[in-house]
């Protein structure tokens, strides 16, 4: 009986000792989570129809590699037009900055002098000699008309006697028509000279002279600074338009911004991609981190603190890491991280970057973060 009592006392003492030891033993400051990687969603500001798909999911690519190409449609034609406009504006600016040639200045002056003489002639009115010359031309054309009419009448008579051909008669008729036209033109010219200069003719001649004077002065003095500045501004505007089209053409090729892995791609040739919409996603395997949640009753870890990470498929290995972020606002434990009994606890989201093990660790692996060296396995 005494032995049974002693045995019971020993068992109770052992249980009490284990309970006390478990309470006094420092608890391992371990939090669990999953390894994740930075995800980059790629797209194009241009948008359009997929022309070529150059990668597939899971493929490793280098920074700058072309992943997708979109069809250009009319962008290349727009670029050709914009480039031609740049050349035109450049030639206009070059012409203004180079100034006018001596031959152009001389031609402008000659035209100005010619119009000045014409205006003077109109203002003075026709000279007597000019009127007499016009009257003499009219008399000459009348004599030619009389001869042409006489010749035509003679041909008509010969045709009746079958002494002339129809071709000879037609030639005589043509000469008669020409002579009549000359007489009419000479009569109109003489009538205009006798009537004197009209006021509207003088005004028109004066306006032409003013334009010629301005053109001559412009070529003699060279282009104005304002004109050169305007031409330069027009060139810059056309260059900016060309650059904008080149930027749109460059957006047709979606390139990788980093050395990474294609994570999600569900596009085929002919699919439509919206402007500024994600077309595919990739991850950066050089930046792995653990998303975990720190219970409110567990000693915290400040950003920058050195920690270790362990994973199930690498038993015995500890991977150096550091705390990058600790949320300031508490939240409830996510259902996929803790047991149902602890889901109602308040926790703080923690982001822990891995400093090593990037060659063996992969996104999606469950991982444990050890916050204190004393709690290391």
C-alpha positions as CSV (number, residue, x, y, z in Angstrom):
1,X,0.0,0.0,0.0
2,X,2.8,2.4,1.0
3,X,4.6,1.5,-2.3
4,X,1.5,2.5,-4.3
5,X,1.3,5.8,-2.5
6,X,4.9,6.5,-3.0
7,X,4.6,5.7,-6.7
8,X,1.6,8.0,-7.1
9,X,3.5,10.8,-5.3
10,X,6.5,10.3,-7.7
11,X,4.2,10.5,-10.8
12,X,2.5,13.6,-9.5
13,X,5.8,15.2,-8.7
14,X,7.1,14.4,-12.2
15,X,4.0,15.9,-13.8
16,X,4.3,19.0,-11.7
17,X,7.9,19.3,-12.6
18,X,7.3,19.0,-16.3
19,X,4.5,21.6,-16.1
20,X,6.8,24.0,-14.2
21,X,9.7,23.4,-16.7
22,X,7.4,24.0,-19.6
23,X,6.3,27.3,-18.2
24,X,9.8,28.4,-17.3
25,X,11.4,27.3,-20.6
26,X,11.7,30.2,-23.1
27,X,9.2,29.9,-25.9
28,X,10.5,29.7,-29.4
29,X,9.6,33.0,-31.2
30,X,8.6,31.4,-34.4
31,X,6.0,32.7,-36.9
32,X,4.9,30.9,-40.0
33,X,4.0,32.0,-43.4
34,X,4.7,31.5,-47.1
35,X,7.6,32.5,-49.4
36,X,6.6,35.1,-52.0
37,X,8.3,37.0,-54.8
38,X,7.8,40.5,-56.2
39,X,5.3,40.3,-59.0
40,X,5.5,42.7,-61.9
41,X,2.5,43.2,-64.2
42,X,3.5,44.2,-67.7
43,X,1.4,45.9,-70.4
44,X,1.5,48.6,-73.1
45,X,0.3,52.1,-73.1
46,X,-0.5,51.7,-76.7
47,X,-2.6,48.5,-76.8
48,X,-3.7,46.7,-79.9
49,X,-3.7,43.2,-81.4
50,X,-1.1,40.7,-80.5
51,X,1.3,40.0,-83.4
52,X,3.9,37.7,-81.8
53,X,4.2,35.9,-78.5
54,X,7.9,35.2,-77.8
55,X,7.8,33.6,-74.4
56,X,5.8,31.1,-72.3
57,X,4.9,30.6,-68.7
58,X,7.9,29.5,-66.5
59,X,10.5,30.8,-69.0
60,X,13.5,32.7,-67.6
61,X,14.2,36.0,-69.4
62,X,16.8,38.7,-69.2
63,X,16.2,42.4,-68.7
64,X,15.3,44.1,-72.0
65,X,14.1,40.9,-73.8
66,X,11.0,41.3,-76.0
67,X,8.1,39.3,-74.6
68,X,5.2,40.4,-76.8
69,X,4.8,42.4,-80.0
70,X,1.7,44.2,-81.0
71,X,0.6,45.0,-84.6
72,X,1.5,48.5,-85.7
73,X,-1.4,49.1,-88.1
74,X,-1.1,52.7,-89.4
75,X,1.6,53.9,-87.0
76,X,4.4,53.3,-89.5
77,X,2.5,55.5,-92.1
78,X,2.0,58.1,-89.5
79,X,5.7,58.1,-88.8
80,X,6.6,58.5,-92.5
81,X,4.3,61.5,-92.7
82,X,5.8,63.0,-89.5
83,X,9.4,62.4,-90.7
84,X,8.6,64.2,-94.0
85,X,7.1,67.1,-92.0
86,X,10.3,67.3,-90.0
87,X,12.4,67.5,-93.2
88,X,10.2,70.2,-94.6
89,X,10.4,72.3,-91.5
90,X,14.1,71.8,-91.4
91,X,14.6,73.0,-95.0
92,X,12.5,76.0,-94.3
93,X,14.6,76.9,-91.3
94,X,17.8,76.3,-93.2
95,X,16.6,78.6,-96.0
96,X,15.8,81.4,-93.5
97,X,19.0,81.2,-91.6
98,X,21.1,81.1,-94.8
99,X,19.4,84.2,-96.2
100,X,18.6,85.0,-99.8
101,X,21.0,84.6,-102.7
102,X,22.2,87.7,-104.7
103,X,20.3,86.4,-107.8
104,X,17.0,86.3,-105.9
105,X,17.6,89.8,-104.6
106,X,18.3,91.1,-108.1
107,X,15.2,89.4,-109.5
108,X,13.1,91.0,-106.8
109,X,14.5,94.4,-107.5
110,X,13.9,94.0,-111.3
111,X,10.3,93.0,-110.7
112,X,9.8,96.0,-108.4
113,X,11.3,98.4,-111.0
114,X,9.1,96.9,-113.7
115,X,6.0,97.4,-111.7
116,X,7.0,101.0,-110.7
117,X,7.4,101.9,-114.4
118,X,4.1,100.3,-115.2
119,X,2.4,102.4,-112.4
120,X,4.0,105.6,-113.7
121,X,2.8,104.9,-117.2
122,X,-0.7,104.3,-116.0
123,X,-0.7,107.5,-113.9
124,X,0.6,109.7,-116.8
125,X,-1.7,108.1,-119.3
126,X,-0.9,106.8,-122.8
127,X,1.5,108.9,-124.8
128,X,0.7,110.4,-128.2
129,X,3.2,108.2,-129.8
130,X,1.6,105.1,-128.3
131,X,-1.8,106.1,-129.6
132,X,-0.4,106.8,-133.1
133,X,1.4,103.4,-133.1
134,X,-1.9,101.7,-132.1
135,X,-3.8,103.6,-134.9
136,X,-1.1,102.5,-137.4
137,X,-1.4,98.9,-136.4
138,X,-5.2,99.1,-136.8
139,X,-4.8,100.5,-140.3
140,X,-2.4,97.8,-141.2
141,X,-4.7,95.1,-139.9
142,X,-7.6,96.6,-141.8
143,X,-5.6,96.4,-145.0
144,X,-4.8,92.8,-144.3
145,X,-8.4,92.1,-143.6
146,X,-9.5,93.7,-146.9
147,X,-6.9,91.5,-148.8
148,X,-8.0,88.4,-146.9
149,X,-11.7,89.1,-147.7
150,X,-10.9,89.7,-151.4
151,X,-8.9,86.5,-151.6
152,X,-11.7,84.5,-150.0
153,X,-14.3,85.9,-152.4
154,X,-12.0,85.1,-155.3
155,X,-11.6,81.5,-154.0
156,X,-15.4,81.2,-153.8
157,X,-15.7,82.1,-157.5
158,X,-12.9,79.7,-158.5
159,X,-14.7,76.9,-156.5
160,X,-17.9,77.7,-158.5
161,X,-15.9,77.3,-161.7
162,X,-14.1,74.2,-160.3
163,X,-10.8,76.1,-160.7
164,X,-9.7,75.8,-157.1
165,X,-9.8,73.1,-154.5
166,X,-11.7,73.0,-151.2
167,X,-8.4,73.0,-149.3
168,X,-7.4,76.3,-150.9
169,X,-10.8,77.8,-150.0
170,X,-10.4,76.7,-146.4
171,X,-7.0,78.2,-146.1
172,X,-8.4,81.5,-147.5
173,X,-11.2,81.3,-144.9
174,X,-8.8,80.8,-142.1
175,X,-6.7,83.8,-143.2
176,X,-9.9,85.9,-143.2
177,X,-10.8,84.8,-139.7
178,X,-7.3,85.7,-138.4
179,X,-7.4,89.1,-140.0
180,X,-10.8,89.8,-138.5
181,X,-9.5,88.9,-135.0
182,X,-6.5,91.2,-135.4
183,X,-8.6,94.1,-136.4
184,X,-10.9,93.6,-133.4
185,X,-8.0,93.4,-131.0
186,X,-6.4,96.5,-132.5
187,X,-9.7,98.4,-132.3
188,X,-10.1,97.5,-128.6
189,X,-6.5,98.5,-127.8
190,X,-6.9,101.9,-129.6
191,X,-10.3,102.5,-127.8
192,X,-8.7,101.8,-124.4
193,X,-5.8,104.2,-125.1
194,X,-8.2,106.9,-126.3
195,X,-10.3,106.4,-123.1
196,X,-7.3,106.9,-120.9
197,X,-6.3,105.0,-117.7
198,X,-9.0,103.6,-115.4
199,X,-8.8,104.3,-111.7
200,X,-9.1,100.6,-110.8
201,X,-6.1,99.8,-113.1
202,X,-4.0,102.4,-111.2
203,X,-5.1,101.0,-107.8
204,X,-4.3,97.5,-108.9
205,X,-0.9,98.5,-110.2
206,X,-0.1,100.4,-107.0
207,X,-1.0,97.3,-104.9
208,X,1.2,95.1,-107.0
209,X,4.1,97.6,-106.6
210,X,3.7,97.6,-102.8
211,X,3.9,93.8,-102.6
212,X,7.0,93.8,-104.9
213,X,8.6,96.5,-102.7
214,X,8.0,94.5,-99.5
215,X,9.4,91.4,-101.1
216,X,12.5,93.2,-102.4
217,X,13.1,94.8,-99.0
218,X,12.7,91.4,-97.2
219,X,15.2,89.7,-99.5
220,X,17.6,92.7,-99.3
221,X,17.5,92.9,-95.5
222,X,17.2,89.2,-94.9
223,X,14.6,87.3,-92.8
224,X,13.4,88.8,-89.6
225,X,14.3,87.3,-86.2
226,X,10.7,86.6,-85.6
227,X,10.4,84.6,-88.8
228,X,13.4,82.5,-87.9
229,X,12.1,81.9,-84.4
230,X,8.7,80.9,-85.7
231,X,10.4,78.4,-88.2
232,X,12.5,77.0,-85.4
233,X,9.4,76.5,-83.2
234,X,7.6,74.8,-86.1
235,X,10.6,72.5,-86.5
236,X,10.6,71.6,-82.8
237,X,6.9,70.9,-82.8
238,X,7.3,68.6,-85.8
239,X,10.2,66.8,-84.1
240,X,8.1,66.4,-80.9
241,X,5.3,64.9,-83.0
242,X,7.7,62.4,-84.5
243,X,9.1,61.5,-81.1
244,X,5.6,60.9,-79.8
245,X,5.0,58.5,-82.7
246,X,8.3,56.7,-82.0
247,X,7.3,56.3,-78.4
248,X,4.1,54.7,-79.4
249,X,5.9,52.4,-81.8
250,X,8.3,51.4,-79.0
251,X,5.3,50.6,-76.8
252,X,4.3,47.9,-79.4
253,X,7.1,45.8,-77.9
254,X,6.6,44.7,-74.3
255,X,10.0,44.2,-72.8
256,X,11.1,42.6,-69.6
257,X,12.3,45.3,-67.1
258,X,14.3,42.7,-65.0
259,X,16.0,39.3,-65.1
260,X,13.0,37.2,-64.1
261,X,10.6,34.4,-64.7
262,X,7.3,34.6,-66.6
263,X,4.6,33.8,-64.1
264,X,1.3,34.3,-66.0
265,X,0.7,34.5,-69.7
266,X,-2.6,33.7,-71.4
267,X,-2.3,35.4,-74.8
268,X,-2.2,34.1,-78.4
269,X,-1.5,35.7,-81.7
270,X,-4.5,37.8,-82.7
271,X,-5.7,38.5,-79.2
272,X,-6.6,42.1,-78.2
273,X,-4.7,43.9,-75.4
274,X,-6.1,47.0,-73.9
275,X,-4.0,50.1,-73.4
276,X,-2.5,50.3,-69.9
277,X,-4.0,46.9,-69.1
278,X,-1.8,44.0,-67.8
279,X,-0.9,41.6,-70.5
280,X,1.3,39.2,-68.5
281,X,3.1,39.0,-65.2
282,X,6.5,38.0,-64.1
283,X,8.3,37.5,-60.8
284,X,11.7,38.6,-59.6
285,X,13.5,35.5,-58.2
286,X,16.3,37.7,-56.8
287,X,13.9,39.2,-54.2
288,X,12.2,36.5,-52.2
289,X,10.4,37.3,-49.0
290,X,8.1,35.7,-46.4
291,X,4.7,37.0,-45.6
292,X,4.0,36.1,-41.9
293,X,1.9,37.4,-39.0
294,X,3.3,38.3,-35.6
295,X,0.9,37.6,-32.7
296,X,0.3,40.5,-30.4
297,X,1.5,38.5,-27.3
298,X,4.8,37.6,-29.0
299,X,7.9,39.8,-28.6
300,X,8.1,41.9,-31.8
301,X,10.9,42.4,-34.3
302,X,11.8,45.8,-35.5
303,X,12.5,46.5,-39.2
304,X,16.1,45.7,-40.0
305,X,16.4,42.9,-37.4
306,X,18.4,39.8,-38.4
307,X,16.3,36.6,-38.4
308,X,16.5,33.1,-39.8
309,X,14.1,31.2,-42.0
310,X,13.6,27.4,-42.2
311,X,11.6,25.4,-44.7
312,X,10.4,21.8,-44.6
313,X,12.2,20.5,-47.7
314,X,15.6,21.8,-46.4
315,X,15.9,20.1,-43.0
316,X,18.7,21.4,-40.8
317,X,19.4,24.5,-43.0
318,X,18.8,28.0,-41.7
319,X,18.6,30.9,-44.2
320,X,19.7,34.4,-43.1
321,X,17.0,37.0,-43.5
322,X,16.0,40.4,-42.2
323,X,12.8,42.1,-41.2
324,X,11.8,44.7,-43.8
325,X,8.4,45.7,-42.6
326,X,6.1,45.4,-39.6
327,X,2.6,46.7,-39.9
328,X,1.6,49.4,-37.4
329,X,-2.1,48.4,-37.5
330,X,-3.2,45.0,-36.0
331,X,-5.5,42.7,-37.9
332,X,-7.2,39.3,-37.4
333,X,-5.1,36.2,-38.3
334,X,-5.8,35.0,-41.9
335,X,-7.6,31.7,-42.0
336,X,-5.0,30.1,-44.1
337,X,-2.1,30.7,-41.7
338,X,-3.1,29.7,-38.1
339,X,-5.4,27.1,-36.5
340,X,-9.1,27.9,-36.1
341,X,-8.6,28.5,-32.3
342,X,-6.2,31.4,-33.1
343,X,-8.0,33.0,-36.0
344,X,-9.6,35.5,-33.7
345,X,-6.3,36.7,-32.3
346,X,-4.9,40.1,-33.2
347,X,-1.7,39.9,-35.3
348,X,0.7,42.3,-37.1
349,X,1.7,41.6,-40.7
350,X,5.4,41.1,-41.2
351,X,7.5,41.1,-44.3
352,X,10.9,39.3,-44.1
353,X,13.4,39.4,-47.0
354,X,15.7,36.4,-47.5
355,X,19.3,37.2,-47.7
356,X,20.4,33.8,-48.9
357,X,19.0,30.5,-50.3
358,X,17.6,32.2,-53.4
359,X,18.9,29.2,-55.5
360,X,16.9,26.6,-53.6
361,X,13.9,28.5,-52.3
362,X,10.8,29.0,-54.4
363,X,7.7,31.2,-54.1
364,X,4.8,29.3,-52.5
365,X,6.9,27.3,-50.1
366,X,5.7,27.3,-46.4
367,X,8.4,28.8,-44.2
368,X,9.0,29.5,-40.5
369,X,10.6,32.7,-39.4
370,X,12.7,32.5,-36.2
371,X,12.8,35.9,-34.5
372,X,15.4,35.2,-31.8
373,X,18.6,33.1,-31.8
374,X,17.4,31.4,-28.6
375,X,14.5,30.0,-30.4
376,X,16.5,28.5,-33.3
377,X,16.0,24.8,-33.9
